[in-house]
Amino acid sequence: LVPFAIGSETAGSITYPAARCGVTAIRPTFGMIGRTGVMSISESL
């Protein structure tokens, strides 16, 4: 396991598993954290 990971939130793909496993997931406001160096799959849904 890793102590920290970054992922993209799409239809609960981070918050739902975190809630089921009893760990913390943080979903910041869009644009709050820069996406420099992150490969995006799509611009928006």
Buried (B, 14 or more C-beta within 10 A) or exposed (E): EEEEEEEEBEEEEBBEEBEEEEEEBEEEEEEEEEEEEEEEEEEEE
